[in-house]
Amino acid sequence: MITLPVTLLVLATGALGGWLLFRHLMGERNNANLVGLHFLMGAAALEVTAVLLRGTPDGRQLTAGTASGWAAGMLAAALVTGVLTAVIARPWPRGIAIGVWSHAGVATMAIGAVLVWAIRG
């Protein structure tokens, strides 16, 4: 139950990311506000994960083992690939596809890692 905030935040971020990916695949331009919200939700999920790795606010320690480390690492990698995709979008428009698909793949693995962490924790 300790990982419930992270799990819900990651699932909501993934759902919004899936919607943004669907719009991208349909050739529609995504609203910058939705992209920003997606970024902030992902950053918040990483922040909450980092706080929980340090210990819960009431002083309990997590016992999930390496699953929590994998979840944090994958969330960080998803955040980095998402930011890099935004950075390369203007100077190299053909690289957007590579960035979007690498971000989507890493983010999917991050969602899986958080779910494993939630189940074990």
N, CA, C and O atoms as a GROMACS GRO file, in nm:
protein
  484
    1MET      N    1   0.080  -0.119   0.000
    1MET     CA    2   0.000   0.000   0.000
    1MET      C    3   0.085   0.126   0.000
    1MET      O    4   0.037   0.233  -0.037
    2ILE      N    5   0.210   0.114   0.041
    2ILE     CA    6   0.299   0.230   0.045
    2ILE      C    7   0.324   0.284  -0.095
    2ILE      O    8   0.339   0.404  -0.113
    3THR      N    9   0.327   0.197  -0.194
    3THR     CA   10   0.360   0.238  -0.330
    3THR      C   11   0.237   0.283  -0.409
    3THR      O   12   0.249   0.311  -0.529
    4LEU      N   13   0.122   0.291  -0.347
    4LEU     CA   14   0.000   0.328  -0.418
    4LEU      C   15   0.009   0.466  -0.485
    4LEU      O   16  -0.032   0.478  -0.600
    5PRO      N   17   0.061   0.570  -0.419
    5PRO     CA   18   0.070   0.700  -0.488
    5PRO      C   19   0.158   0.695  -0.613
    5PRO      O   20   0.122   0.753  -0.716
    6VAL      N   21   0.271   0.626  -0.604
    6VAL     CA   22   0.358   0.616  -0.720
    6VAL      C   23   0.288   0.538  -0.831
    6VAL      O   24   0.292   0.577  -0.948
    7THR      N   25   0.226   0.428  -0.794
    7THR     CA   26   0.160   0.344  -0.894
    7THR      C   27   0.050   0.421  -0.966
    7THR      O   28   0.042   0.416  -1.089
    8LEU      N   29  -0.034   0.490  -0.892
    8LEU     CA   30  -0.142   0.566  -0.955
    8LEU      C   31  -0.088   0.679  -1.042
    8LEU      O   32  -0.140   0.704  -1.151
    9LEU      N   33   0.015   0.745  -0.995
    9LEU     CA   34   0.073   0.855  -1.072
    9LEU      C   35   0.139   0.804  -1.200
    9LEU      O   36   0.127   0.866  -1.305
   10VAL      N   37   0.208   0.691  -1.191
   10VAL     CA   38   0.272   0.634  -1.309
   10VAL      C   39   0.167   0.585  -1.410
   10VAL      O   40   0.183   0.605  -1.530
   11LEU      N   41   0.062   0.522  -1.361
   11LEU     CA   42  -0.043   0.476  -1.452
   11LEU      C   43  -0.114   0.592  -1.519
   11LEU      O   44  -0.146   0.585  -1.638
   12ALA      N   45  -0.140   0.699  -1.446
   12ALA     CA   46  -0.204   0.818  -1.506
   12ALA      C   47  -0.111   0.883  -1.608
   12ALA      O   48  -0.155   0.927  -1.714
   13THR      N   49   0.018   0.890  -1.576
   13THR     CA   50   0.115   0.946  -1.669
   13THR      C   51   0.124   0.861  -1.795
   13THR      O   52   0.132   0.914  -1.906
   14GLY      N   53   0.123   0.729  -1.777
   14GLY     CA   54   0.126   0.639  -1.892
   14GLY      C   55   0.002   0.650  -1.978
   14GLY      O   56   0.011   0.643  -2.101
   15ALA      N   57  -0.114   0.668  -1.916
   15ALA     CA   58  -0.237   0.684  -1.993
   15ALA      C   59  -0.232   0.813  -2.075
   15ALA      O   60  -0.270   0.814  -2.192
   16LEU      N   61  -0.186   0.921  -2.014
   16LEU     CA   62  -0.174   1.047  -2.087
   16LEU      C   63  -0.070   1.033  -2.198
   16LEU      O   64  -0.090   1.084  -2.309
   17GLY      N   65   0.040   0.966  -2.170
   17GLY     CA   66   0.142   0.944  -2.272
   17GLY      C   67   0.089   0.859  -2.387
   17GLY      O   68   0.121   0.884  -2.503
   18GLY      N   69   0.007   0.759  -2.355
   18GLY     CA   70  -0.055   0.679  -2.460
   18GLY      C   71  -0.146   0.762  -2.549
   18GLY      O   72  -0.149   0.744  -2.670
   19TRP      N   73  -0.221   0.854  -2.486
   19TRP     CA   74  -0.308   0.944  -2.563
   19TRP      C   75  -0.224   1.036  -2.653
   19TRP      O   76  -0.260   1.059  -2.769
   20LEU      N   77  -0.114   1.088  -2.600
   20LEU     CA   78  -0.026   1.174  -2.680
   20LEU      C   79   0.036   1.095  -2.795
   20LEU      O   80   0.049   1.148  -2.906
   21LEU      N   81   0.075   0.970  -2.770
   21LEU     CA   82   0.130   0.886  -2.875
   21LEU      C   83   0.026   0.858  -2.983
   21LEU      O   84   0.057   0.863  -3.102
   22PHE      N   85  -0.097   0.830  -2.942
   22PHE     CA   86  -0.204   0.805  -3.038
   22PHE      C   87  -0.225   0.927  -3.128
   22PHE      O   88  -0.238   0.914  -3.249
   23ARG      N   89  -0.227   1.044  -3.069
   23ARG     CA   90  -0.244   1.168  -3.148
   23ARG      C   91  -0.126   1.188  -3.242
   23ARG      O   92  -0.143   1.233  -3.355
   24HIS      N   93  -0.006   1.156  -3.195
   24HIS     CA   94   0.113   1.168  -3.279
   24HIS      C   95   0.104   1.073  -3.399
   24HIS      O   96   0.137   1.110  -3.511
   25LEU      N   97   0.059   0.951  -3.374
   25LEU     CA   98   0.047   0.853  -3.482
   25LEU      C   99  -0.062   0.891  -3.582
   25LEU      O  100  -0.052   0.856  -3.700
   26MET      N  101  -0.163   0.961  -3.537
   26MET     CA  102  -0.269   1.008  -3.627
   26MET      C  103  -0.227   1.133  -3.705
   26MET      O  104  -0.305   1.185  -3.785
   27GLY      N  105  -0.106   1.181  -3.680
   27GLY     CA  106  -0.055   1.297  -3.751
   27GLY      C  107  -0.101   1.430  -3.694
   27GLY      O  108  -0.082   1.534  -3.756
   28GLU      N  109  -0.162   1.428  -3.576
   28GLU     CA  110  -0.208   1.551  -3.513
   28GLU      C  111  -0.098   1.608  -3.424
   28GLU      O  112  -0.016   1.535  -3.368
   29ARG      N  113  -0.098   1.736  -3.413
   29ARG     CA  114   0.000   1.803  -3.327
   29ARG      C  115  -0.053   1.805  -3.184
   29ARG      O  116  -0.169   1.839  -3.160
   30ASN      N  117   0.032   1.768  -3.089
   30ASN     CA  118  -0.009   1.763  -2.949
   30ASN      C  119  -0.007   1.903  -2.887
   30ASN      O  120   0.078   1.986  -2.920
   31ASN      N  121  -0.101   1.925  -2.798
   31ASN     CA  122  -0.110   2.050  -2.724
   31ASN      C  123   0.010   2.059  -2.629
   31ASN      O  124   0.039   1.964  -2.556
   32ALA      N  125   0.078   2.172  -2.630
   32ALA     CA  126   0.196   2.189  -2.545
   32ALA      C  127   0.160   2.179  -2.397
   32ALA      O  128   0.242   2.136  -2.316
   33ASN      N  129   0.039   2.219  -2.360
   33ASN     CA  130  -0.002   2.209  -2.220
   33ASN      C  131  -0.013   2.063  -2.176
   33ASN      O  132   0.024   2.029  -2.064
   34LEU      N  133  -0.064   1.976  -2.264
   34LEU     CA  134  -0.074   1.833  -2.230
   34LEU      C  135   0.064   1.770  -2.221
   34LEU      O  136   0.089   1.686  -2.135
   35VAL      N  137   0.153   1.810  -2.310
   35VAL     CA  138   0.290   1.758  -2.304
   35VAL      C  139   0.357   1.803  -2.174
   35VAL      O  140   0.426   1.725  -2.109
   36GLY      N  141   0.336   1.929  -2.137
   36GLY     CA  142   0.390   1.979  -2.011
   36GLY      C  143   0.334   1.907  -1.890
   36GLY      O  144   0.406   1.876  -1.796
   37LEU      N  145   0.202   1.881  -1.893
   37LEU     CA  146   0.140   1.806  -1.784
   37LEU      C  147   0.197   1.666  -1.775
   37LEU      O  148   0.221   1.615  -1.665
   38HIS      N  149   0.219   1.601  -1.891
   38HIS     CA  150   0.279   1.468  -1.895
   38HIS      C  151   0.419   1.471  -1.833
   38HIS      O  152   0.455   1.382  -1.756
   39PHE      N  153   0.496   1.573  -1.866
   39PHE     CA  154   0.631   1.587  -1.808
   39PHE      C  155   0.624   1.606  -1.657
   39PHE      O  156   0.697   1.540  -1.583
   40LEU      N  157   0.537   1.695  -1.611
   40LEU     CA  158   0.527   1.721  -1.468
   40LEU      C  159   0.481   1.598  -1.390
   40LEU      O  160   0.529   1.572  -1.280
   41MET      N  161   0.387   1.523  -1.447
   41MET     CA  162   0.341   1.401  -1.380
   41MET      C  163   0.453   1.298  -1.372
   41MET      O  164   0.469   1.232  -1.269
   42GLY      N  165   0.532   1.285  -1.479
   42GLY     CA  166   0.644   1.191  -1.477
   42GLY      C  167   0.751   1.233  -1.378
   42GLY      O  168   0.806   1.150  -1.306
   43ALA      N  169   0.780   1.363  -1.372
   43ALA     CA  170   0.879   1.413  -1.276
   43ALA      C  171   0.828   1.394  -1.133
   43ALA      O  172   0.906   1.361  -1.043
   44ALA      N  173   0.699   1.414  -1.112
   44ALA     CA  174   0.642   1.394  -0.978
   44ALA      C  175   0.651   1.247  -0.938
   44ALA      O  176   0.680   1.216  -0.822
   45ALA      N  177   0.626   1.157  -1.032
   45ALA     CA  178   0.636   1.014  -1.002
   45ALA      C  179   0.778   0.976  -0.962
   45ALA      O  180   0.799   0.899  -0.869
   46LEU      N  181   0.876   1.031  -1.033
   46LEU     CA  182   1.016   1.005  -0.998
   46LEU      C  183   1.049   1.064  -0.861
   46LEU      O  184   1.122   1.002  -0.783
   47GLU      N  185   0.997   1.181  -0.832
   47GLU     CA  186   1.022   1.245  -0.702
   47GLU      C  187   0.963   1.163  -0.587
   47GLU      O  188   1.030   1.141  -0.486
   48VAL      N  189   0.840   1.119  -0.603
   48VAL     CA  190   0.776   1.038  -0.497
   48VAL      C  191   0.852   0.907  -0.480
   48VAL      O  192   0.868   0.858  -0.368
   49THR      N  193   0.898   0.849  -0.590
   49THR     CA  194   0.976   0.725  -0.582
   49THR      C  195   1.105   0.749  -0.504
   49THR      O  196   1.143   0.668  -0.420
   50ALA      N  197   1.172   0.859  -0.533
   50ALA     CA  198   1.296   0.891  -0.462
   50ALA      C  199   1.272   0.911  -0.313
   50ALA      O  200   1.352   0.868  -0.230
   51VAL      N  201   1.162   0.976  -0.279
   51VAL     CA  202   1.128   0.996  -0.138
   51VAL      C  203   1.102   0.861  -0.071
   51VAL      O  204   1.148   0.838   0.041
   52LEU      N  205   1.028   0.774  -0.138
   52LEU     CA  206   0.997   0.643  -0.078
   52LEU      C  207   1.121   0.556  -0.065
   52LEU      O  208   1.130   0.474   0.027
   53LEU      N  209   1.217   0.571  -0.155
   53LEU     CA  210   1.340   0.493  -0.143
   53LEU      C  211   1.419   0.533  -0.020
   53LEU      O  212   1.491   0.453   0.039
   54ARG      N  213   1.405   0.657   0.019
   54ARG     CA  214   1.474   0.706   0.138
   54ARG      C  215   1.406   0.658   0.265
   54ARG      O  216   1.470   0.643   0.370
   55GLY      N  217   1.276   0.633   0.256
   55GLY     CA  218   1.198   0.591   0.372
   55GLY      C  219   1.064   0.662   0.369
   55GLY      O  220   1.053   0.773   0.316
   56THR      N  221   0.964   0.600   0.423
   56THR     CA  222   0.831   0.660   0.420
   56THR      C  223   0.822   0.775   0.521
   56THR      O  224   0.903   0.782   0.614
   57PRO      N  225   0.726   0.865   0.503
   57PRO     CA  226   0.714   0.977   0.596
   57PRO      C  227   0.693   0.936   0.742
   57PRO      O  228   0.731   1.010   0.833
   58ASP      N  229   0.632   0.819   0.764
   58ASP     CA  230   0.611   0.775   0.903
   58ASP      C  231   0.728   0.691   0.956
   58ASP      O  232   0.718   0.634   1.065
   59GLY      N  233   0.838   0.683   0.880
   59GLY     CA  234   0.958   0.617   0.929
   59GLY      C  235   0.974   0.472   0.891
   59GLY      O  236   1.075   0.411   0.926
   60ARG      N  237   0.877   0.413   0.820
   60ARG     CA  238   0.891   0.273   0.780
   60ARG      C  239   0.991   0.260   0.665
   60ARG      O  240   1.009   0.352   0.586
   61GLN      N  241   1.055   0.145   0.658
   61GLN     CA  242   1.148   0.116   0.550
   61GLN      C  243   1.082   0.019   0.452
   61GLN      O  244   1.010  -0.072   0.493
   62LEU      N  245   1.108   0.040   0.323
   62LEU     CA  246   1.052  -0.049   0.222
   62LEU      C  247   1.133  -0.178   0.216
   62LEU      O  248   1.254  -0.177   0.240
   63THR      N  249   1.067  -0.288   0.185
   63THR     CA  250   1.134  -0.418   0.180
   63THR      C  251   1.125  -0.479   0.041
   63THR      O  252   1.130  -0.601   0.027
   64ALA      N  253   1.111  -0.397  -0.063
   64ALA     CA  254   1.090  -0.451  -0.197
   64ALA      C  255   1.219  -0.498  -0.263
   64ALA      O  256   1.212  -0.558  -0.371
   65GLY      N  257   1.332  -0.474  -0.204
   65GLY     CA  258   1.457  -0.520  -0.262
   65GLY      C  259   1.496  -0.442  -0.385
   65GLY      O  260   1.489  -0.319  -0.387
   66THR      N  261   1.538  -0.513  -0.489
   66THR     CA  262   1.587  -0.446  -0.608
   66THR      C  263   1.476  -0.393  -0.697
   66THR      O  264   1.502  -0.314  -0.788
   67ALA      N  265   1.352  -0.433  -0.673
   67ALA     CA  266   1.242  -0.384  -0.757
   67ALA      C  267   1.227  -0.233  -0.746
   67ALA      O  268   1.198  -0.166  -0.845
   68SER      N  269   1.248  -0.179  -0.628
   68SER     CA  270   1.236  -0.033  -0.611
   68SER      C  271   1.349   0.039  -0.684
   68SER      O  272   1.326   0.145  -0.742
   69GLY      N  273   1.467  -0.015  -0.684
   69GLY     CA  274   1.578   0.044  -0.756
   69GLY      C  275   1.556   0.042  -0.907
   69GLY      O  276   1.584   0.140  -0.976
   70TRP      N  277   1.506  -0.069  -0.956
   70TRP     CA  278   1.474  -0.078  -1.099
   70TRP      C  279   1.365   0.022  -1.136
   70TRP      O  280   1.373   0.086  -1.240
   71ALA      N  281   1.264   0.035  -1.052
   71ALA     CA  282   1.156   0.129  -1.080
   71ALA      C  283   1.210   0.271  -1.088
   71ALA      O  284   1.176   0.346  -1.180
   72ALA      N  285   1.292   0.309  -0.992
   72ALA     CA  286   1.349   0.444  -0.992
   72ALA      C  287   1.439   0.466  -1.114
   72ALA      O  288   1.432   0.570  -1.178
   73GLY      N  289   1.521   0.368  -1.145
   73GLY     CA  290   1.610   0.381  -1.261
   73GLY      C  291   1.535   0.391  -1.392
   73GLY      O  292   1.572   0.471  -1.479
   74MET      N  293   1.432   0.312  -1.407
   74MET     CA  294   1.355   0.317  -1.531
   74MET      C  295   1.274   0.445  -1.542
   74MET      O  296   1.261   0.500  -1.651
   75LEU      N  297   1.222   0.494  -1.431
   75LEU     CA  298   1.151   0.622  -1.433
   75LEU      C  299   1.247   0.735  -1.472
   75LEU      O  300   1.211   0.824  -1.549
   76ALA      N  301   1.368   0.732  -1.419
   76ALA     CA  302   1.468   0.834  -1.453
   76ALA      C  303   1.505   0.825  -1.601
   76ALA      O  304   1.518   0.928  -1.668
   77ALA      N  305   1.521   0.704  -1.652
   77ALA     CA  306   1.554   0.686  -1.794
   77ALA      C  307   1.439   0.734  -1.883
   77ALA      O  308   1.463   0.793  -1.989
   78ALA      N  309   1.315   0.709  -1.842
   78ALA     CA  310   1.201   0.756  -1.919
   78ALA      C  311   1.197   0.909  -1.921
   78ALA      O  312   1.169   0.969  -2.024
   79LEU      N  313   1.227   0.970  -1.808
   79LEU     CA  314   1.228   1.116  -1.800
   79LEU      C  315   1.338   1.173  -1.890
   79LEU      O  316   1.315   1.271  -1.961
   80VAL      N  317   1.455   1.112  -1.889
   80VAL     CA  318   1.567   1.161  -1.971
   80VAL      C  319   1.536   1.144  -2.119
   80VAL      O  320   1.559   1.237  -2.197
   81THR      N  321   1.485   1.029  -2.161
   81THR     CA  322   1.455   1.010  -2.302
   81THR      C  323   1.343   1.103  -2.349
   81THR      O  324   1.343   1.148  -2.463
   82GLY      N  325   1.248   1.132  -2.262
   82GLY     CA  326   1.142   1.226  -2.298
   82GLY      C  327   1.195   1.367  -2.317
   82GLY      O  328   1.157   1.436  -2.412
   83VAL      N  329   1.283   1.410  -2.228
   83VAL     CA  330   1.342   1.543  -2.240
   83VAL      C  331   1.432   1.551  -2.364
   83VAL      O  332   1.429   1.650  -2.436
   84LEU      N  333   1.510   1.446  -2.389
   84LEU     CA  334   1.596   1.446  -2.508
   84LEU      C  335   1.513   1.450  -2.636
   84LEU      O  336   1.554   1.513  -2.734
   85THR      N  337   1.399   1.384  -2.636
   85THR     CA  338   1.312   1.389  -2.753
   85THR      C  339   1.265   1.531  -2.778
   85THR      O  340   1.263   1.577  -2.892
   86ALA      N  341   1.227   1.601  -2.673
   86ALA     CA  342   1.184   1.740  -2.689
   86ALA      C  343   1.299   1.830  -2.734
   86ALA      O  344   1.278   1.924  -2.810
   87VAL      N  345   1.420   1.800  -2.688
   87VAL     CA  346   1.536   1.882  -2.724
   87VAL      C  347   1.572   1.864  -2.872
   87VAL      O  348   1.608   1.961  -2.938
   88ILE      N  349   1.564   1.741  -2.923
   88ILE     CA  350   1.604   1.717  -3.062
   88ILE      C  351   1.491   1.745  -3.161
   88ILE      O  352   1.512   1.738  -3.282
   89ALA      N  353   1.372   1.777  -3.113
   89ALA     CA  354   1.257   1.792  -3.203
   89ALA      C  355   1.277   1.905  -3.304
   89ALA      O  356   1.249   1.886  -3.422
   90ARG      N  357   1.323   2.019  -3.261
   90ARG     CA  358   1.337   2.133  -3.353
   90ARG      C  359   1.456   2.118  -3.450
   90ARG      O  360   1.437   2.132  -3.571
   91PRO      N  361   1.576   2.091  -3.400
   91PRO     CA  362   1.687   2.085  -3.495
   91PRO      C  363   1.687   1.961  -3.584
   91PRO      O  364   1.745   1.964  -3.692
   92TRP      N  365   1.623   1.854  -3.542
   92TRP     CA  366   1.627   1.729  -3.620
   92TRP      C  367   1.488   1.665  -3.621
   92TRP      O  368   1.464   1.568  -3.548
   93PRO      N  369   1.396   1.718  -3.702
   93PRO     CA  370   1.258   1.669  -3.701
   93PRO      C  371   1.244   1.520  -3.734
   93PRO      O  372   1.149   1.456  -3.689
   94ARG      N  373   1.335   1.465  -3.813
   94ARG     CA  374   1.326   1.322  -3.846
   94ARG      C  375   1.362   1.235  -3.726
   94ARG      O  376   1.326   1.117  -3.722
   95GLY      N  377   1.432   1.292  -3.629
   95GLY     CA  378   1.470   1.216  -3.510
   95GLY      C  379   1.360   1.205  -3.407
   95GLY      O  380   1.375   1.135  -3.307
   96ILE      N  381   1.249   1.273  -3.431
   96ILE     CA  382   1.138   1.267  -3.335
   96ILE      C  383   1.087   1.124  -3.322
   96ILE      O  384   1.057   1.078  -3.212
   97ALA      N  385   1.077   1.053  -3.433
   97ALA     CA  386   1.026   0.916  -3.428
   97ALA      C  387   1.115   0.827  -3.341
   97ALA      O  388   1.065   0.749  -3.260
   98ILE      N  389   1.244   0.840  -3.359
   98ILE     CA  390   1.338   0.761  -3.277
   98ILE      C  391   1.322   0.797  -3.130
   98ILE      O  392   1.318   0.709  -3.044
   99GLY      N  393   1.314   0.925  -3.102
   99GLY     CA  394   1.298   0.969  -2.964
   99GLY      C  395   1.168   0.925  -2.901
   99GLY      O  396   1.165   0.878  -2.788
  100VAL      N  397   1.059   0.940  -2.976
  100VAL     CA  398   0.928   0.903  -2.923
  100VAL      C  399   0.921   0.753  -2.896
  100VAL      O  400   0.872   0.711  -2.791
  101TRP      N  401   0.970   0.673  -2.988
  101TRP     CA  402   0.963   0.527  -2.968
  101TRP      C  403   1.057   0.480  -2.858
  101TRP      O  404   1.024   0.388  -2.784
  102SER      N  405   1.175   0.541  -2.847
  102SER     CA  406   1.264   0.502  -2.736
  102SER      C  407   1.203   0.544  -2.603
  102SER      O  408   1.210   0.470  -2.505
  103HIS      N  409   1.144   0.663  -2.598
  103HIS     CA  410   1.078   0.708  -2.475
  103HIS      C  411   0.962   0.616  -2.440
  103HIS      O  412   0.945   0.578  -2.324
  104ALA      N  413   0.882   0.581  -2.539
  104ALA     CA  414   0.767   0.494  -2.513
  104ALA      C  415   0.812   0.356  -2.464
  104ALA      O  416   0.749   0.299  -2.374
  105GLY      N  417   0.918   0.304  -2.521
  105GLY     CA  418   0.967   0.173  -2.477
  105GLY      C  419   1.021   0.175  -2.335
  105GLY      O  420   0.989   0.088  -2.254
  106VAL      N  421   1.102   0.275  -2.305
  106VAL     CA  422   1.158   0.286  -2.171
  106VAL      C  423   1.047   0.314  -2.070
  106VAL      O  424   1.049   0.260  -1.959
  107ALA      N  425   0.952   0.398  -2.107
  107ALA     CA  426   0.841   0.430  -2.015
  107ALA      C  427   0.754   0.307  -1.989
  107ALA      O  428   0.706   0.288  -1.877
  108THR      N  429   0.734   0.225  -2.090
  108THR     CA  430   0.658   0.101  -2.070
  108THR      C  431   0.731   0.008  -1.973
  108THR      O  432   0.668  -0.054  -1.887
  109MET      N  433   0.862   0.000  -1.987
  109MET     CA  434   0.939  -0.080  -1.892
  109MET      C  435   0.934  -0.020  -1.752
  109MET      O  436   0.932  -0.093  -1.652
  110ALA      N  437   0.931   0.113  -1.743
  110ALA     CA  438   0.921   0.179  -1.612
  110ALA      C  439   0.787   0.148  -1.546
  110ALA      O  440   0.781   0.123  -1.426
  111ILE      N  441   0.680   0.150  -1.625
  111ILE     CA  442   0.548   0.115  -1.570
  111ILE      C  443   0.550  -0.028  -1.518
  111ILE      O  444   0.498  -0.056  -1.410
  112GLY      N  445   0.610  -0.118  -1.595
  112GLY     CA  446   0.620  -0.257  -1.550
  112GLY      C  447   0.701  -0.270  -1.423
  112GLY      O  448   0.664  -0.346  -1.333
  113ALA      N  449   0.812  -0.197  -1.414
  113ALA     CA  450   0.896  -0.203  -1.294
  113ALA      C  451   0.822  -0.149  -1.172
  113ALA      O  452   0.834  -0.204  -1.062
  114VAL      N  453   0.745  -0.042  -1.190
  114VAL     CA  454   0.667   0.012  -1.078
  114VAL      C  455   0.559  -0.088  -1.036
  114VAL      O  456   0.534  -0.105  -0.916
  115LEU      N  457   0.496  -0.154  -1.131
  115LEU     CA  458   0.394  -0.253  -1.096
  115LEU      C  459   0.454  -0.372  -1.022
  115LEU      O  460   0.394  -0.424  -0.927
  116VAL      N  461   0.572  -0.416  -1.065
  116VAL     CA  462   0.640  -0.524  -0.992
  116VAL      C  463   0.674  -0.479  -0.851
  116VAL      O  464   0.656  -0.554  -0.755
  117TRP      N  465   0.722  -0.357  -0.838
  117TRP     CA  466   0.754  -0.300  -0.707
  117TRP      C  467   0.629  -0.294  -0.619
  117TRP      O  468   0.633  -0.326  -0.500
  118ALA      N  469   0.518  -0.252  -0.679
  118ALA     CA  470   0.393  -0.241  -0.601
  118ALA      C  471   0.344  -0.378  -0.557
  118ALA      O  472   0.293  -0.393  -0.446
  119ILE      N  473   0.357  -0.476  -0.643
  119ILE     CA  474   0.310  -0.611  -0.609
  119ILE      C  475   0.399  -0.672  -0.500
  119ILE      O  476   0.348  -0.735  -0.408
  120ARG      N  477   0.530  -0.653  -0.510
  120ARG     CA  478   0.621  -0.710  -0.411
  120ARG      C  479   0.621  -0.632  -0.280
  120ARG      O  480   0.642  -0.688  -0.173
  121GLY      N  481   0.596  -0.499  -0.291
  121GLY     CA  482   0.607  -0.413  -0.174
  121GLY      C  483   0.483  -0.418  -0.091
  121GLY      O  484   0.475  -0.352   0.012
   0.00000   0.00000   0.00000
